[in-house]
């Protein structure tokens, strides 16, 4: 099952680092000010952070804020901090994250709220961040059903079944439609991107 904590069985101790790390610096601004955790997170909670993920978003946000354009982010995750989603995958099967280091792919759910904060910190005046939407809703807004119908027009029955099954996997809430999310950032002044609600408003810091 996605999201189960594979490290809990190792009984690894939790320790404090002797100095700041890239992970702890995730909660600091470039001026060294400690960012307050989001509301609803209890003191002592263990959260997954992605400092290099946020750094990549900051770089993109600076480029878009100064040079124009937009960015679409699609991945599985939630719009709030998470814990226990780190997992290993090897040969298309779940594997322990510390099993055969270097041969197991590591993955974790994306915290879209952290990406949003990173983008707004990097370009607070020239960037708008649009609300995260589920992949299913995004693809339906993009008229995936019309695309499916067009593909099925000259398809065999077997091909039609495969196309319909693939589309359902992408949009169904029981499949990828709810787990996967879509976030957009764009230079200030650009309206809601295609696939997002027409009345969606981009927020600046």
Secondary structure as the mmCIF struct_conf table of DSSP 4:
data_model
#
loop_
_struct_conf.conf_type_id
_struct_conf.id
_struct_conf.beg_label_comp_id
_struct_conf.beg_label_asym_id
_struct_conf.beg_label_seq_id
_struct_conf.end_label_comp_id
_struct_conf.end_label_asym_id
_struct_conf.end_label_seq_id
TURN_TY1_P TURN_TY1_P1 UNK A 2 UNK A 3
TURN_TY1_P TURN_TY1_P2 UNK A 6 UNK A 7
HELX_RH_3T_P HELX_RH_3T_P1 UNK A 8 UNK A 10
TURN_TY1_P TURN_TY1_P3 UNK A 11 UNK A 11
HELX_LH_PP_P HELX_LH_PP_P1 UNK A 12 UNK A 14
BEND BEND1 UNK A 18 UNK A 19
TURN_TY1_P TURN_TY1_P4 UNK A 22 UNK A 23
HELX_RH_3T_P HELX_RH_3T_P2 UNK A 24 UNK A 27
STRN STRN1 UNK A 28 UNK A 28
TURN_TY1_P TURN_TY1_P5 UNK A 30 UNK A 31
BEND BEND2 UNK A 32 UNK A 32
HELX_LH_PP_P HELX_LH_PP_P2 UNK A 33 UNK A 33
STRN STRN2 UNK A 34 UNK A 34
HELX_LH_PP_P HELX_LH_PP_P3 UNK A 35 UNK A 38
TURN_TY1_P TURN_TY1_P6 UNK A 39 UNK A 40
TURN_TY1_P TURN_TY1_P7 UNK A 43 UNK A 44
HELX_RH_AL_P HELX_RH_AL_P1 UNK A 51 UNK A 67
STRN STRN3 UNK A 70 UNK A 78
BEND BEND3 UNK A 79 UNK A 80
BEND BEND4 UNK A 84 UNK A 84
STRN STRN4 UNK A 87 UNK A 90
TURN_TY1_P TURN_TY1_P8 UNK A 91 UNK A 92
STRN STRN5 UNK A 93 UNK A 95
TURN_TY1_P TURN_TY1_P9 UNK A 97 UNK A 103
BEND BEND5 UNK A 104 UNK A 104
STRN STRN6 UNK A 105 UNK A 107
STRN STRN7 UNK A 110 UNK A 111
HELX_RH_AL_P HELX_RH_AL_P2 UNK A 112 UNK A 122
BEND BEND6 UNK A 123 UNK A 123
TURN_TY1_P TURN_TY1_P10 UNK A 124 UNK A 126
STRN STRN8 UNK A 127 UNK A 134
HELX_RH_AL_P HELX_RH_AL_P3 UNK A 135 UNK A 141
TURN_TY1_P TURN_TY1_P11 UNK A 142 UNK A 143
HELX_RH_AL_P HELX_RH_AL_P4 UNK A 144 UNK A 152
TURN_TY1_P TURN_TY1_P12 UNK A 153 UNK A 154
HELX_RH_AL_P HELX_RH_AL_P5 UNK A 157 UNK A 171
TURN_TY1_P TURN_TY1_P13 UNK A 173 UNK A 179
STRN STRN9 UNK A 180 UNK A 187
TURN_TY1_P TURN_TY1_P14 UNK A 188 UNK A 189
HELX_LH_PP_P HELX_LH_PP_P4 UNK A 192 UNK A 193
TURN_TY1_P TURN_TY1_P15 UNK A 194 UNK A 195
BEND BEND7 UNK A 196 UNK A 196
TURN_TY1_P TURN_TY1_P16 UNK A 198 UNK A 199
STRN STRN10 UNK A 203 UNK A 203
#
